[in-house]
């Protein structure tokens, strides 16, 4: 077996430590930025939903500002965010390189996308339910947590799955500017040193990650559809 | 119990103001089943939403149980809303919650103990006849069952008022009957005042004590159901009253010159309306004998409202012209409305 692997992926077997480390870096970046993106995206999604026209706390000013900010950051290509946000990274994280340096651009890159996913999930909640909750004397926080979030759990699960998967792509890109991780691994060895087998193995690992995430996401979504 | 004082509601959309409710004054008595009827767009849904302030009136005052809701803060209003249950055409149940959890929802913050809550929910489910469905999700229920859950949920906080916004409009006639029966039971056994919004006169006829007719944002006619049925004053009310019987079919038949309405010399078509609360006399056979008339009844519709017969007949009458006129006078003296639809 090892002999066979040695024949088809010799360059990967050469550096198991580097591979393990890059997998770990990818997971750490995805996890940390993922948590921040989830919290921020949820908050922004809620704010957009309640302040929109006809929302339960309609506020044109807040809605317009947030809506435009999201559009603004969504239109900037990620590779530009990576370099453009370096000063901000240095200010917040103390460094603009390596795993910590990647967190800020990742959050800026994926939060607007996730916010839209959450906004969509909430938009699917029947307005009649909001009206019924209002008629029952619910306060705004109760309506957000007990109705919007509770009723759109399948949509939130779907949006989260899509976001984590595209985040994985961004994390790989961040590797290109020195953040480490699987993207960096593939470029450093697979591309720069022409070790094609490294690239293939990286791709296979990412395919496995994506499949697992999609499987879990679909499972949670199904469990919450009644 | 519920009082509207000069209530208006104007919506502004796309720079255009639409007056959905115009200067409505209305009083709904305690323990009554009150119907508000109108065609779509008449403003009845907006008016009922002004009771629990889901729509805040642009002008005027709304009192429920002598509390002026229009003068309350948001927090106080939320508290008052617990006294006002509401059910909807589309049921509006929480799809992610079971039947039990839906009914439990309004009780989350009540001061009852866990055991008391369980007991309460159990009683409510028993009232609406859904005890064995408590673990089911709304998607597993039929329309009528969903509405029953919605009624149980609306009653969880022991409200004084129950608002029903077209609650039977999405249901088939038989289910409608059973839901109306349940509402009547809620009204009679729990003493809850019910306000029913509908576009179906049949609903008003079946369970309401009083009715208000809305057209173009205004209440154009109101009163006891029998009174309104027996002698509708506004054209729209007549329209609604007609919609529950087949008597007005005669006008269509006359219009299209149906063979049935082609009269011979000396015949005429009369429409009789019972206006008095006592139609027990044998009037038709009496005038037929006394004035020597042949009465061919082509439509008939008599129903009981508030225990009183109401409705009318459409008949082709043949006989001497003078006798027919005498018969009409006789009927009018007996408080029967007579309309000559066609005279040959």
Interface residues (C-beta under 8 A of the other chain):
Chain A: X126 X128 X129 X131 X132 X134 X135 X136 X137 X138 X139 X146 X147 X150 X151 X153 X224 X226
Chain B: X52 X54 X75 X78 X79 X80 X81 X82 X84 X85 X86 X88 X90 X92 X94 X95 X96 X97 X105 X106 X108 X137 X138 X139 X153 X157 X163
